[in-house]
Amino acid sequence: MGTRQEQLHLGAFIYYTGHHHYGWRRSDSGAEQIFDYKFYRSIAQTAERGKFDMMFLADLLYVMGADQSAAGMLDPLTLLSALATDTAKLGLTATVSTTYNEPYNVARKFATLDHISEGRAGWNIVTSQLDVEANNYGRTEHPEHGLRYKMAREFVEVATLLWDSWEDQSLIVDRQAGLFADPSKLKEVSYKGQWYSTQGTINVPRSPQGYPVLIQAGSSEPGQDFAANYGEVIFTAQQSLNAAKEFYNNVKSKLALYGREQGSMKIMPGLSPILGKTEQEAQRKYQELQELIPPAAAVGMLSGMLKFDLSEYPVEGQLPDIPDPVEASNGMKSRVQLIMDMARKDKLSILELGRRLIGARGHMQFVGTYEQLADLMQQWFEEYGCDGFNIMPPVLPGDLNEFVDYVVPILQARGLFRMDYTGSTLRDHLGLDRPGISHFQKEKTLDKTSITI
């Protein structure tokens, strides 16, 4: 291995029957099983066999295109609670939105998952992205992008205060004295903010990890700042090593602003591999997948992402001039910027761009052999473009099996990845410290928010 002393980290990012939007049409996909617990149990056990740090579940709060696309998702926290009993070491990460939940409920559920799994819980913090989600929650429109991050900051602040409202070793269960818990170690949170307030103590004692690993997926400026403040793992999307190194340096340089050490954050870009024993085999699999995407679907998804109707433009032509699509987006602004950069750099036609977007949802798509993929991962890791990867199998379950069977052994042989788990919690796997009780050591005052303990 190169100059880095640590090893890289791997997450298995699970999304429907895979990250290729039309991969469900392939005969070996698990499309009939996406609401079957046994499907996810098998995937989790494969990831654990591959010594992955964590299984990373997506979540969407809406249904679109269910007539033509794999759609609908089991609730990730409920599903991971079940998977905790069928796995022993694998980290269990759930995506949960701060925009359509309450801090107390989320804090309680994640504390519960951390107890059930004996310290393997992680929270992928998202702010959601579409008006259709707002409609499902009785609202007419989705909050503005910048506002959602302000709300998210307050949401996470409340959640961490609640997790810290029980100190370690609070339970004493002294039957003789009649004391169940040490009253000096229970604290009441009195919080009134702009968007959230809470009065009291969470009803789940401090969990094995203190609180779950906090994962954040935004790459916009507000997202990067939020990540530097709270994120312990950053899930991001870059298409080139140079872009990845720039992002890595930018976000890590912000940590000092919040009094954090460099090692307190791991950056893990998404990587969707289409693999073969030969380049020809991988290219054939790639072409077969791309041909499953109807041209109208490619144009429609691209139009939706860019907030610009492309249906009247020739699909073989390049994108027309679109007035500031990043500014127009109220969803994933960084992903829209990535799409525009991809179109310009590779001079893609509308159809090619739409199909590439559908193929890996804007993340890096790799087509090649097992050794070539290991080479790319090693280069990105050793040149500080990342601390690891979230592997996004195009089609499940087969493509995750292939990665575990053929790529993981190469990474292990090169000393880049663990041969076995050496710890039991997700924080152990990621090399992250267990948080102490910091919130109650002094009174804190935030922008327009006061907290009293």
Summary of the structure (lengths in Angstrom):
residues: 453
radius of gyration: 22.1
end to end distance: 48.6
largest distance: 80.7
contacts: 1504
relative contact order: 0.16
helix: 41%
strand: 17%
